[in-house]
Amino acid sequence: MRRRTRSPLWKVPVENEVREELAFHVEMRTREYVEAGMDEEEARRRAEARLGDARRLAADCRRIARRRDRRYRLADLADDVRADGRFALRQLARRPAFTAALVLILALAIGANVAAFSLLDRTLLQPPPYPRPQGLVTLWESKASSGGAKNMVGPANFVAWQEETRSFSAMSGFISVSATLGGDGEPLRAAARYVTDGYFQILGRPALLGRPLVAEDFAGEGRDVVVLSHGLWQRRFGGDAGVVGRTLPVDGTAREIVGVMPPGGLDMGPAFTPYGDAPDVWLPMTVSEEWRQPRGRWLMVLARLADGATAASAQTEMDALAERLYRRWPDFNDGWSFLAVPLAEHLRSDKRLPVLTLSAAVVLLLLVAGVNTAGLLLARAAGRGGEVAVRTALGAGPARLARQMLTEGCVLALAAGALGLALGDLALRFLYPLLPPHLTPQGPPALDLAAVGVTVALCLLCSLLFGLPPAFYAWRRQSGWLRAATAVGGRSRRRLRAALVFAEVAVAVVLLVAAGLLLRSTHRLLQVDPGFDRAGVVTISSRVANGTEETRVDQIWDQIVQRTAALPGVERAGAVTHVPLASAGAATSYYATDRPLPLPADRPVADVRIVRGDYFRTMGIPLLAGRGFDERERSNDKVGAVIVNESVARRLWPGESALGKRLQVYWGDDREREIVGVVGGVHHASLKQPGRDAVYFPHRQEIENGMTLVLRSGLDAEALLPAVRQVVAEVDPTMPLFDVGTLSRVVREASSEQRFVAGVVAVFALLALFLAGFGIFSVSAFAVAERGREIGLRLALGASRGAVARMVLRQAAVLTGLALAAGLALSLLAGRFVESLLFEVRPGDPLTLATVTAVLAACALLAAWGPARRAAAVAPMQALRLE
């Protein structure tokens, strides 16, 4: 009634209403003036003048009327939405099991998408947490013969960049090393970042307490000051606000604490571990005249673009400068180029592919779940012919019916979205500890407003996806429902349901193939022989404080290795600078002195490891020729000693013995190195990469403060740790112990990214397989229900029950076969996307494709078997009576 009284059919048009109202006011005022003694013409003129601008008043009235009508329309729409919502809730509540299943399926898919988007947002979408991050770039050197990978920078080139470039307003070099922190409590190992002037100004982050390093800290030889990270401030000082001004011993030097930085240090990524680890302390590093000598590459460089400059223009300038520096130092820069990489791009480079792969997998899972739900809702709508016929007879048009179907889809999507948001938060908290270290975002695992926005968007998408097929069918088939309110059949309806199942099965095939490829790749990766025996080896890292005399460092490590080797339960002991697969380690170029001197660009590069004690036997690295290091190696030998791996021996002396040959290695001093042994190859950097050349130095000749003990023992790390701690404390109480673990864990963590991505995608693929099987079951079951009379007539006319069952199975097989073919074709195209994640497996791997085909065929057969049995059990006489 309220709507009727507000209808334009029952009210005076606004134009007439306004015109009559204004005329009435003029007429009444004119009559007053006439009664007061004016003539009629003057009275009308005065009345119109007093009224004012009639056109403006008319426009105001029309505007007020439009606002009123808009308010009425909104009120009507709100009433309709409330009514549709209440009706949708009643309809869904009539079948609680059906509704609960749909909501749970969708909530799982939405929750997976929400968790994946949160990871995507925090690892790839959010800019680095620095002011004007678009102006921050990292500068690198690159060698074409090494594949063009980013390499650290030579100090001489860095000084030239500072002096001769105009694209950067500021530039700073830095390097992360291990340091020992003294003071109260046990000695602590910390990642110390030495930086040149301008580092904190480039990043633009103010200190939380005190100040960052400033220009005065780098004057002369530099001041003994230190800046703490937020994490170290909390761990070491308990968040004491009065820490500024106190002293902290760093490698035996008392340094004044001048500031504490806010959370979030600059981690340069796993490719540069440990040299690019997030720092615990920052220390000043001055640029000396020695830096101008072209020798060695060990700096990382951060810069800020000048006003008006871009990364592309900076790269152009760096290319031109590379040519000039090659002419200046041809031996040092031959074959090297310079790279200007935006900081955000560098930080995301190693995260992009695994995160995007997970995101694509969850989107496909959502698509499968959505299509499955749409098919179920369509089948449910097909059984509502009586309801639709009654609503049509009472005046509901196609648009009204379609809107009701869309409303039911919205209600389902909102319920699934609310549950999916909770499941997404739970999944994020569960997966957070399982993430590989470089994929773990900073901060606690929690959803943010962006994740909530994605959930709302997914709900809207799902509501359209769920509601449109039934709504479209209601629009097209309204008259058919009215003519046969109880009919369930319809060829177009069956085709639409079959098309939906075809789509979800094809998408499920893509997920299954991706999961199969990743699982096979992970299996192959885990079968790789790393070149050492990982079982029963415990690793414990420690370091002597920087600044300690080399002879003292030699004595300390000699005692530690010998005394730990004598501990109960320890079979052998050794030490190494970088445990294989645990970090990037160091590498340098070398050449044989008895071969023609190669050009600098053609000199091979080898991993460099410095070892002590019975390292090779402890690690299970086979000695192929010669001997290991022993007491014959002395620090003052005129000719140094090295052990090389078989790759170096084959490269330089194929078919010959490498023993006694000499190398010139660009490491330490300039003395030649005689090969005293050849060992087997070891995967130092990655299981995926083939074993590279490796050169091992004796620790006595190349003293390093930080080493990692490797102990072969039947005891685990926790059982050995107290005894090792006692030995180290007796030798040097200032040495910290850290990174305690096992070699097996190191190898396992080297494949953590591959295993994580493969495991998550496999879970999603299994869910998609279940949904695809459910879709095949539902389309077969509804086909049997729709064709019940036809099947009864076939049986009455002599068809065998086996023939009827085969008919149902054949229809499911045809649908599955077509979807399988389409899915395999799509998977071959999508395989290129994950190809770089694969190891020794091609996207078109026949075994994977055959396995997926067999699994899906078995799943389809199993899903269609129940409907086929029900079809064969139809009673012919009952079907004839219905007919």
SULNOR-V894256 format. One record per pair of residues at least 4 apart in sequence whose ideal C-beta (glycine too) atoms are under 8 Angstrom apart, sorted by the first residue. I is the first residue (numbers start at 1). J is the second residue. Records with the same first field share a line. If there is no record, write none. Layout:
I=J ; J
//
This chain:
1=5
2=6
3=7 ; 76
4=10
5=10 ; 11
6=10 ; 11 ; 72
7=11
8=13
12=16 ; 17 ; 20
13=17
14=18 ; 61 ; 62 ; 65
15=19 ; 62
16=20
17=21 ; 61 ; 65
18=22 ; 57 ; 58 ; 61 ; 62 ; 65
19=23 ; 58
20=24
21=25 ; 61
22=26 ; 51 ; 54 ; 57 ; 58
23=27
24=28
25=29 ; 47 ; 51
26=30 ; 44 ; 47 ; 48 ; 51
27=31 ; 47
28=32
29=33 ; 43 ; 46 ; 47 ; 50 ; 51
30=34 ; 40 ; 43 ; 44 ; 47
31=35 ; 43
32=36 ; 43
33=38 ; 42 ; 43 ; 46 ; 47
34=38 ; 39 ; 40 ; 43
38=42 ; 43 ; 46
39=43
40=44
41=45
42=46
43=47
44=48
45=49
46=50
47=51
48=54
51=57
52=56 ; 57
53=57
54=58
55=59
56=60
57=61
58=62
59=63
60=64
61=65
62=66
63=67
64=68
65=69
66=70
67=71
68=72
69=73
70=74
71=75
72=76
73=77
74=78
75=79
76=80
77=81
78=82
79=83
80=84 ; 403
81=85 ; 407
82=86
83=87
84=88 ; 403 ; 404 ; 407
85=89 ; 407 ; 411
86=90
87=91 ; 404 ; 407
88=92 ; 404 ; 407 ; 408 ; 410 ; 411
89=93 ; 411
90=94
91=408
92=99 ; 408 ; 411 ; 412
93=99
95=99 ; 380
96=100
97=101
98=102 ; 376 ; 380
99=103 ; 412
100=104
101=105
102=106 ; 373 ; 376 ; 377 ; 412 ; 416
103=107 ; 412 ; 415 ; 416 ; 419
104=108 ; 419
105=109 ; 369 ; 372 ; 373 ; 416 ; 771
106=110 ; 369 ; 370 ; 373 ; 412 ; 413 ; 416 ; 420 ; 462
107=111 ; 415 ; 416 ; 417 ; 419 ; 420 ; 423
108=112 ; 369 ; 420 ; 423 ; 767
109=113 ; 362 ; 365 ; 366 ; 368 ; 369 ; 370 ; 420 ; 767
110=114 ; 366 ; 416 ; 417 ; 419 ; 420 ; 421 ; 423 ; 424 ; 455 ; 458 ; 459 ; 462
111=115 ; 419 ; 420 ; 421 ; 422 ; 423 ; 424 ; 426 ; 427
112=116 ; 362 ; 365 ; 366 ; 424 ; 427 ; 764
113=117 ; 362 ; 363 ; 365 ; 366 ; 420 ; 424 ; 454 ; 458
114=118 ; 420 ; 421 ; 423 ; 424 ; 425 ; 427 ; 428 ; 447 ; 451 ; 454 ; 455 ; 458
115=119 ; 362 ; 424 ; 425 ; 427 ; 428 ; 431
116=120 ; 358 ; 359 ; 361 ; 362
117=121 ; 359 ; 450 ; 451 ; 454
118=122 ; 424 ; 428 ; 445 ; 447 ; 448 ; 450 ; 451
119=123 ; 355 ; 358 ; 428 ; 435 ; 439 ; 441
120=124 ; 125 ; 355 ; 356 ; 359
121=125 ; 126 ; 448 ; 450 ; 451
122=126 ; 441 ; 442 ; 443
123=348 ; 351 ; 355 ; 439 ; 441
124=348 ; 351 ; 352 ; 355 ; 356
125=450
127=133 ; 134 ; 344
128=133 ; 136 ; 343 ; 344 ; 347
129=133 ; 205 ; 264
130=136 ; 203 ; 204 ; 205 ; 343
131=204 ; 205
132=136 ; 204
133=343 ; 344
134=342 ; 344
135=304 ; 305
136=202 ; 203 ; 302 ; 303 ; 304 ; 305 ; 342 ; 343 ; 344
137=168 ; 302 ; 303 ; 304 ; 305 ; 311 ; 314 ; 340 ; 341 ; 342 ; 343
138=268 ; 300 ; 301 ; 302 ; 303 ; 340 ; 341 ; 342 ; 343 ; 346
139=153 ; 161 ; 171 ; 301 ; 302 ; 303 ; 318 ; 338 ; 339 ; 340 ; 341
140=150 ; 151 ; 152 ; 153 ; 301 ; 338 ; 339 ; 341
141=150 ; 151 ; 152 ; 153 ; 154 ; 157 ; 297 ; 336 ; 337 ; 338 ; 339
142=146 ; 148 ; 149 ; 150 ; 151 ; 336 ; 337 ; 338 ; 339
143=148 ; 149 ; 151 ; 335 ; 336 ; 337 ; 601
144=148 ; 335 ; 337 ; 601
145=335 ; 601 ; 602
146=151 ; 605
149=271
150=271 ; 339 ; 341 ; 346
151=297
152=272 ; 275 ; 297 ; 298 ; 299 ; 300
153=157 ; 158 ; 173 ; 297 ; 298 ; 299 ; 300 ; 301
154=158 ; 294 ; 295 ; 296 ; 297 ; 299 ; 332
155=159 ; 173 ; 287 ; 290 ; 291 ; 292 ; 296 ; 298 ; 299
156=160 ; 291 ; 292 ; 293 ; 294 ; 295 ; 329 ; 332
157=161 ; 294 ; 325 ; 333 ; 338
158=162 ; 171 ; 173 ; 291 ; 299 ; 301
159=163 ; 287 ; 291 ; 292
160=164 ; 321 ; 325 ; 328
161=165 ; 168 ; 171 ; 301 ; 318 ; 321 ; 338
162=171
164=321 ; 324
165=171 ; 314 ; 317 ; 318 ; 321
166=306 ; 309 ; 317
167=305 ; 306 ; 309 ; 313 ; 314 ; 317 ; 318 ; 340
168=303 ; 304 ; 305 ; 306 ; 309 ; 314
169=304 ; 305 ; 306 ; 307
170=198 ; 201 ; 202 ; 303 ; 304
171=198 ; 202 ; 301 ; 302 ; 303 ; 304
172=195 ; 196 ; 197 ; 198 ; 199 ; 202 ; 301 ; 302 ; 303
173=195 ; 196 ; 285 ; 287 ; 299 ; 300 ; 301 ; 302
174=193 ; 194 ; 195 ; 196 ; 199 ; 285 ; 299 ; 300 ; 301 ; 302
175=193 ; 194 ; 275 ; 285 ; 298 ; 299 ; 300
176=191 ; 192 ; 193 ; 194 ; 274 ; 275 ; 276 ; 277 ; 279
177=191 ; 192 ; 194 ; 275 ; 546
178=189 ; 190 ; 191 ; 192 ; 274 ; 543 ; 705 ; 706
179=189 ; 190 ; 191 ; 192 ; 250 ; 251 ; 281 ; 283 ; 546
180=187 ; 188 ; 189 ; 190 ; 250 ; 251 ; 252 ; 543 ; 544 ; 545 ; 546 ; 734 ; 735 ; 736
181=187 ; 188 ; 189 ; 190 ; 236 ; 248 ; 249 ; 250 ; 280 ; 281 ; 736
182=187 ; 248 ; 249 ; 250 ; 252 ; 545 ; 734
183=236 ; 248 ; 249
185=236
186=736
187=733 ; 734 ; 735 ; 736
188=236 ; 736
189=541 ; 542 ; 543 ; 736 ; 737 ; 738
190=232 ; 250 ; 280 ; 281
191=274 ; 277 ; 278 ; 279 ; 280 ; 281
192=250 ; 279 ; 280 ; 281 ; 282 ; 283
193=265 ; 279 ; 281 ; 282 ; 283
194=282 ; 283 ; 284 ; 285
195=199 ; 200 ; 213 ; 282 ; 283 ; 284 ; 285
196=218 ; 284 ; 285 ; 286 ; 287
197=213 ; 215 ; 218 ; 284 ; 287
198=202
199=203 ; 213 ; 282 ; 302
200=205 ; 212 ; 213 ; 227 ; 282
201=212
202=302 ; 303 ; 304
203=266 ; 302
205=212 ; 261 ; 262
206=212 ; 262
207=211 ; 212 ; 227 ; 259 ; 260 ; 261 ; 262
208=230 ; 259 ; 260 ; 261 ; 262
209=233 ; 241 ; 243 ; 244 ; 259 ; 260
210=227 ; 244 ; 257 ; 258 ; 259 ; 260
211=258 ; 259
212=227 ; 258 ; 259 ; 261 ; 282
213=217 ; 218 ; 225 ; 227 ; 258 ; 259 ; 282 ; 284
215=219
216=223
217=222 ; 223 ; 225 ; 258 ; 284
218=222 ; 284 ; 285 ; 286
219=223
220=286
221=286
222=284 ; 285 ; 286
223=256 ; 284
224=253 ; 254 ; 255 ; 256
225=255 ; 256 ; 257 ; 258 ; 283 ; 284
226=248 ; 250 ; 255 ; 256 ; 257 ; 258 ; 281 ; 282 ; 283
227=257 ; 258 ; 259 ; 260 ; 261 ; 281 ; 282 ; 283
228=232 ; 233 ; 236 ; 237 ; 243 ; 248 ; 257 ; 259 ; 260 ; 261 ; 280 ; 281
229=233 ; 260 ; 261 ; 265 ; 278 ; 279 ; 280 ; 281 ; 282
230=234 ; 260 ; 261 ; 262 ; 263 ; 264
231=235 ; 263 ; 265 ; 280
232=236 ; 237 ; 280 ; 281
233=237 ; 239 ; 240 ; 243 ; 260
234=238 ; 239
237=243
242=246
243=257 ; 260
244=257 ; 258 ; 259 ; 260
245=256 ; 257
246=256 ; 257
247=254 ; 255 ; 256 ; 257
248=254 ; 255 ; 257 ; 281
249=253 ; 254 ; 255
250=255 ; 281 ; 283
251=545 ; 546 ; 547
252=545 ; 546 ; 547 ; 548 ; 734
253=547
255=283
261=265 ; 282
263=442 ; 443
264=442
265=278 ; 279
266=278 ; 279 ; 302
267=276 ; 277 ; 278 ; 347
268=272 ; 275 ; 276 ; 277 ; 300 ; 346 ; 347
269=273 ; 276 ; 346 ; 347 ; 349 ; 350 ; 438
270=350 ; 437 ; 438 ; 584
271=276 ; 350 ; 584
272=276 ; 300 ; 584
273=277 ; 583 ; 584
274=583 ; 584
275=298 ; 300 ; 584
276=300
287=291
294=329 ; 331 ; 332 ; 333
295=332
296=666
302=343
303=340
305=309 ; 310 ; 311 ; 314
309=313 ; 314
310=314
311=315 ; 340 ; 341 ; 342
312=316
313=317
314=318 ; 340
315=319 ; 339 ; 340
316=320
317=321
318=322 ; 338 ; 339 ; 340
319=323 ; 337 ; 338
320=324
321=325 ; 338
322=326 ; 333 ; 336 ; 337 ; 338
323=327
324=328
325=329 ; 333
326=330 ; 333 ; 334 ; 336
328=333
329=333
330=334 ; 600
331=600
332=336 ; 600
334=599 ; 600 ; 601
335=599 ; 600 ; 601 ; 602
336=601
341=345 ; 346
342=346
343=347
344=348
345=349
347=351
348=352
350=438
351=355 ; 438 ; 439
352=356
353=357 ; 834 ; 836 ; 837
354=358 ; 436 ; 439 ; 753 ; 756 ; 757 ; 837
355=359 ; 439
356=360
357=361 ; 514 ; 757 ; 761 ; 833 ; 834 ; 837
358=362 ; 757 ; 760 ; 761
359=363
360=364 ; 830 ; 833
361=365 ; 511 ; 514 ; 760 ; 761 ; 764 ; 765
362=366 ; 764
363=367
364=368 ; 507 ; 510 ; 511 ; 764 ; 768
365=369 ; 511 ; 764 ; 767 ; 768
366=370 ; 458 ; 462
367=371 ; 503 ; 504 ; 507
368=372 ; 504 ; 507 ; 508 ; 511 ; 767 ; 768 ; 771 ; 772
369=373 ; 771
370=374 ; 461 ; 462 ; 465 ; 466
371=375 ; 465 ; 500 ; 501 ; 503 ; 504 ; 507 ; 775
372=376 ; 500 ; 504 ; 771 ; 772 ; 774 ; 775
373=377 ; 412 ; 462 ; 465 ; 466
374=378 ; 465 ; 466 ; 468 ; 469 ; 470 ; 500
375=379 ; 469 ; 497 ; 500 ; 501 ; 504 ; 775 ; 778 ; 779
376=380 ; 778
377=381 ; 405 ; 408 ; 409 ; 412 ; 466 ; 467 ; 469 ; 470
378=382 ; 469 ; 470 ; 473 ; 493 ; 496 ; 497 ; 500
379=383 ; 497 ; 778 ; 782
380=384 ; 470
381=405 ; 470 ; 473 ; 474
382=473 ; 488 ; 490 ; 493 ; 782
383=488
384=388
385=389 ; 481 ; 484 ; 485 ; 486 ; 487 ; 488
386=390 ; 485 ; 486
387=391
388=392 ; 401 ; 474 ; 478 ; 481 ; 482 ; 485
389=393 ; 481 ; 482 ; 485
390=394 ; 485
391=396 ; 400 ; 401
392=396 ; 397 ; 401 ; 478 ; 481 ; 482
393=482
396=400 ; 401
397=401 ; 478
398=402 ; 474 ; 475 ; 478
399=403 ; 475
400=404
401=405 ; 471 ; 474 ; 475 ; 478
402=406 ; 471 ; 472 ; 474 ; 475
403=407 ; 471
404=408
405=409 ; 467 ; 470 ; 471 ; 474
406=410 ; 463 ; 464 ; 467 ; 468 ; 471
407=411 ; 467
408=412 ; 466 ; 467 ; 470
409=413 ; 462 ; 463 ; 464 ; 465 ; 466 ; 467 ; 468 ; 470
410=414 ; 459 ; 463 ; 467
411=415
412=416 ; 462 ; 463 ; 466
413=417 ; 458 ; 459 ; 460 ; 462 ; 463 ; 466
414=418 ; 459 ; 463
415=419
416=420 ; 459 ; 462
417=421 ; 455 ; 456 ; 458 ; 459 ; 462
418=422
419=423
420=424 ; 455 ; 458
421=425 ; 447 ; 451 ; 452 ; 455
422=426
423=427
424=428 ; 447 ; 451 ; 455
425=429 ; 446 ; 447
426=430
427=431
428=432 ; 445 ; 446 ; 447
429=445
430=434
431=435 ; 445 ; 760
432=440 ; 445
434=756
435=439 ; 440 ; 756
436=440 ; 749 ; 752 ; 753 ; 756
437=749 ; 752
438=753
439=753 ; 756
441=445
447=451 ; 452
448=452
449=453
450=454
451=455
452=456
453=457
454=458
455=459
456=460
457=461
458=462
459=463
460=464
461=465
462=466
463=467
464=468
466=470
467=471
468=472
469=473 ; 496 ; 500
470=474
471=475
472=476
473=477 ; 492 ; 493 ; 496
474=478 ; 481
476=492
477=481 ; 490 ; 492 ; 493
478=482
479=483
480=484 ; 487 ; 490
481=485 ; 487
488=785 ; 786
489=493 ; 786 ; 787
490=494 ; 786
491=495
492=496
493=497
494=498 ; 782 ; 783 ; 786
495=499
496=500
497=501 ; 778 ; 779 ; 782
498=502 ; 779 ; 815
499=503
500=504 ; 775
501=505 ; 772 ; 775 ; 776 ; 778 ; 779 ; 815 ; 819
502=506 ; 815 ; 818 ; 819 ; 822
503=507 ; 819
504=508 ; 768 ; 771 ; 772 ; 775
505=509 ; 772 ; 775 ; 776 ; 815 ; 816 ; 819 ; 820 ; 823 ; 856 ; 860
506=510 ; 819 ; 820 ; 822 ; 823 ; 826
507=511 ; 768 ; 823 ; 826
508=512 ; 765 ; 768 ; 769 ; 771 ; 772 ; 823 ; 856
509=513 ; 819 ; 820 ; 822 ; 823 ; 824 ; 826 ; 827 ; 852 ; 856
510=514 ; 823 ; 826 ; 827 ; 830
511=515 ; 761 ; 764 ; 765 ; 768
512=516 ; 765 ; 768 ; 769 ; 823 ; 852 ; 855 ; 856
513=517 ; 823 ; 824 ; 827 ; 830 ; 831 ; 848 ; 849 ; 852
514=518 ; 761 ; 765 ; 827 ; 830 ; 831 ; 834
515=519 ; 758 ; 761 ; 762 ; 764 ; 765 ; 766
516=520 ; 765 ; 845 ; 848 ; 851 ; 852
517=521 ; 831 ; 834 ; 838 ; 841 ; 843 ; 845 ; 848
518=522 ; 754 ; 757 ; 758 ; 761 ; 762 ; 834 ; 837 ; 838
519=523 ; 758 ; 762
520=524 ; 841 ; 845 ; 847 ; 848
521=525 ; 754 ; 758 ; 837 ; 838 ; 839 ; 840 ; 841
522=526 ; 751 ; 754 ; 755 ; 758 ; 839
523=527
524=528 ; 839 ; 840 ; 841
525=687 ; 688 ; 751 ; 754 ; 839 ; 840
526=751
528=683 ; 687
530=534 ; 580 ; 581 ; 682 ; 683 ; 687 ; 747
531=580 ; 621 ; 680 ; 681 ; 682 ; 683 ; 691
532=580 ; 619 ; 620 ; 621 ; 682 ; 743
533=537 ; 619 ; 620
534=742 ; 743 ; 744 ; 746 ; 747
535=743 ; 744
536=712 ; 713 ; 714
537=618 ; 619 ; 620 ; 710 ; 711 ; 712 ; 713 ; 742 ; 743 ; 744
538=709 ; 710 ; 711 ; 712 ; 713 ; 715 ; 716 ; 717 ; 720 ; 740 ; 741 ; 742 ; 743
539=579 ; 582 ; 708 ; 709 ; 710 ; 711 ; 717 ; 739 ; 740 ; 741 ; 742 ; 743 ; 746
540=708 ; 709 ; 711 ; 717 ; 720 ; 721 ; 724 ; 737 ; 739 ; 740
541=706 ; 707 ; 708 ; 709 ; 737 ; 738 ; 739 ; 740
542=560 ; 706 ; 707 ; 708 ; 709 ; 728 ; 735 ; 736 ; 737 ; 738
543=705 ; 706 ; 707 ; 735 ; 736
544=548 ; 552 ; 553 ; 556 ; 557 ; 705 ; 706 ; 732 ; 735
545=705 ; 734 ; 735
546=705
548=552 ; 553 ; 556 ; 705
549=553
550=554 ; 635 ; 703
551=555
552=556
553=557 ; 703 ; 704 ; 705
554=558 ; 635 ; 699 ; 700 ; 703
555=559
556=560 ; 731 ; 732 ; 735
557=561 ; 575 ; 612 ; 699 ; 707
558=562 ; 612
559=563 ; 731
560=564 ; 575 ; 709 ; 727 ; 728 ; 731
561=565 ; 573 ; 574 ; 575 ; 612 ; 613 ; 709
562=566 ; 573 ; 613
563=567 ; 727 ; 731
564=570 ; 573 ; 709 ; 711 ; 723 ; 724 ; 727
565=570 ; 572 ; 573 ; 613 ; 614 ; 711
566=570
567=711 ; 720 ; 723 ; 724 ; 727
568=723
569=713 ; 714 ; 715 ; 719 ; 720
570=711 ; 712 ; 713 ; 715 ; 720
571=618 ; 712 ; 713 ; 714
572=614 ; 617 ; 618 ; 711 ; 712
573=613 ; 614 ; 618 ; 709 ; 710 ; 711 ; 712
574=611 ; 612 ; 613 ; 614 ; 615 ; 616 ; 617 ; 618 ; 619 ; 709 ; 710
575=611 ; 612 ; 613 ; 615 ; 699 ; 707 ; 708 ; 709 ; 710
576=609 ; 610 ; 611 ; 612 ; 615 ; 707 ; 708 ; 710
577=585 ; 586 ; 609 ; 610 ; 611 ; 704 ; 706 ; 707 ; 708
578=582 ; 583 ; 584 ; 585 ; 586 ; 609 ; 684 ; 708
579=583 ; 708 ; 710 ; 743 ; 746
580=619 ; 682 ; 683 ; 684 ; 746
581=683 ; 684 ; 685 ; 686 ; 687 ; 746 ; 747 ; 749 ; 750
582=708 ; 739 ; 746
584=685
585=607 ; 608 ; 609 ; 684 ; 685
586=607 ; 608
587=605 ; 606 ; 607 ; 608 ; 692
588=605 ; 606 ; 608 ; 665 ; 666 ; 667 ; 695
589=600 ; 603 ; 604 ; 605 ; 606 ; 666
590=603 ; 604 ; 605 ; 606 ; 648 ; 663 ; 664 ; 665 ; 666 ; 693 ; 695
591=595 ; 597 ; 598 ; 603 ; 604 ; 663 ; 664
592=652 ; 653 ; 661 ; 662 ; 663 ; 664
593=661 ; 662 ; 663 ; 664 ; 672
594=661 ; 662
595=652
598=602 ; 603
599=603
604=648 ; 651 ; 693
605=692 ; 693
606=644 ; 648 ; 665 ; 692 ; 693 ; 694 ; 695
607=684 ; 685 ; 692 ; 693 ; 694 ; 695
608=665 ; 667 ; 694 ; 695 ; 697
609=684 ; 694 ; 695 ; 696 ; 697
610=696 ; 697 ; 698 ; 699 ; 702 ; 704 ; 707
611=615 ; 616 ; 629 ; 696 ; 697 ; 698 ; 699
612=629 ; 698 ; 699 ; 700 ; 707
613=618
614=618 ; 628
615=619 ; 621 ; 628 ; 710
616=621 ; 622 ; 623 ; 628 ; 643 ; 679
617=621 ; 623 ; 628
618=710 ; 711 ; 712
619=682 ; 710 ; 743
621=679 ; 680 ; 682
622=679 ; 680
623=627 ; 628 ; 677 ; 678 ; 679
624=646 ; 678 ; 679 ; 680
625=649 ; 657 ; 658 ; 659 ; 677 ; 678
626=643 ; 659 ; 675 ; 676 ; 677 ; 678
627=676 ; 677
628=643 ; 677
629=633 ; 641 ; 643 ; 676 ; 677 ; 696 ; 698 ; 700
632=641
633=637 ; 641 ; 698 ; 700 ; 701
634=700 ; 701
635=700 ; 701 ; 703
637=641 ; 671 ; 701
638=671
639=662 ; 671 ; 672 ; 673 ; 674
640=668 ; 671 ; 672 ; 673 ; 674 ; 697 ; 698 ; 701
641=673 ; 674 ; 676 ; 698 ; 701
642=663 ; 665 ; 673 ; 674 ; 675 ; 676 ; 695 ; 696 ; 697
643=675 ; 676 ; 677 ; 678 ; 679 ; 695 ; 696
644=648 ; 649 ; 658 ; 663 ; 675 ; 677 ; 678 ; 679 ; 693 ; 694 ; 695 ; 696
645=649 ; 678 ; 679 ; 680 ; 681 ; 682 ; 691 ; 693 ; 694
646=650 ; 678 ; 679 ; 680 ; 681
647=651 ; 681 ; 691 ; 692 ; 693 ; 694
648=652 ; 658 ; 693 ; 694 ; 695
649=653 ; 658 ; 675 ; 678
650=654
651=693
652=658 ; 661
653=657 ; 658 ; 661
658=675 ; 678
659=675 ; 676 ; 677 ; 678
660=674 ; 675
661=674 ; 675
662=672 ; 673 ; 674 ; 675
663=672 ; 673 ; 675 ; 695
664=670 ; 672 ; 673
665=673 ; 695
667=695 ; 697 ; 702
668=697 ; 701 ; 702
673=695 ; 697
679=696
681=691 ; 694
682=691 ; 694
683=687 ; 689 ; 691
684=691 ; 692 ; 694
685=689 ; 692
686=750
687=747 ; 750 ; 751 ; 839
688=839
697=701 ; 702
698=702
699=703 ; 704 ; 707
708=739
709=724
710=743
711=720 ; 724
713=720
715=719 ; 720
716=720 ; 742
717=721 ; 740 ; 741 ; 742
718=740
720=724
721=725 ; 737 ; 740
722=726
723=727
724=728 ; 737
725=729 ; 737
726=730
727=731
728=732 ; 735 ; 737
729=733 ; 735
731=735
741=745 ; 746
742=746
743=747
744=748
745=749
746=750
747=751
748=752
751=755
752=756
753=757
754=758 ; 837 ; 839
755=759
756=760
757=761 ; 837
758=762
759=763
760=764
761=765
762=766
763=767
764=768
765=769
766=770
767=771
768=772
769=773 ; 855 ; 856 ; 859
770=774
771=775
772=776 ; 856 ; 859
773=777 ; 859 ; 860 ; 862 ; 863
774=778 ; 863
775=779
776=780 ; 812 ; 815 ; 816 ; 859 ; 860 ; 863 ; 864
777=781 ; 863 ; 864 ; 866 ; 867
778=782
779=783 ; 812 ; 815
780=784 ; 808 ; 811 ; 812 ; 863 ; 864 ; 867 ; 868
781=785 ; 866 ; 867 ; 870
782=786
783=787 ; 808 ; 811 ; 867
784=788 ; 791 ; 808 ; 867 ; 868 ; 870 ; 871
787=791 ; 871
788=792 ; 874 ; 879
789=793 ; 879 ; 882 ; 883
790=794
791=795 ; 804 ; 871 ; 874 ; 879
792=796 ; 874 ; 875 ; 876 ; 878 ; 879 ; 880 ; 882 ; 883
793=797 ; 876 ; 879 ; 880 ; 883
794=799 ; 803 ; 804
795=799 ; 801 ; 804 ; 874 ; 876 ; 879
796=876 ; 877 ; 879 ; 880
799=803 ; 804
800=804
801=805 ; 872 ; 873
802=806 ; 872
803=807
804=808 ; 868 ; 871 ; 872 ; 874
805=809 ; 868 ; 869 ; 871 ; 872
806=810 ; 868
807=811 ; 871
808=812 ; 864 ; 867 ; 868 ; 871
809=813 ; 861 ; 864 ; 865 ; 868
810=814
811=815 ; 864
812=816 ; 860 ; 861 ; 863 ; 864 ; 868
813=817 ; 857 ; 860 ; 861 ; 864
814=818
815=819 ; 860
816=820 ; 856 ; 857 ; 860
817=821
818=822
819=823
820=824 ; 853 ; 856 ; 857
821=825
822=826
823=827
824=828 ; 849 ; 852 ; 853
825=829
826=830
827=831 ; 843 ; 849
828=843 ; 844
830=834
831=835 ; 842 ; 843 ; 844
832=843
834=838 ; 843
835=842 ; 843
838=842 ; 843
841=845 ; 848
844=849
845=849
846=850
847=851
848=852
849=853
850=854
851=855
852=856
853=857
854=858
855=859
856=860
857=861
858=862
859=863
860=864
861=865
864=868
865=869
866=870
867=871
868=872
869=873
870=874
874=878 ; 879
875=879
876=880
877=881
878=882
879=883
//
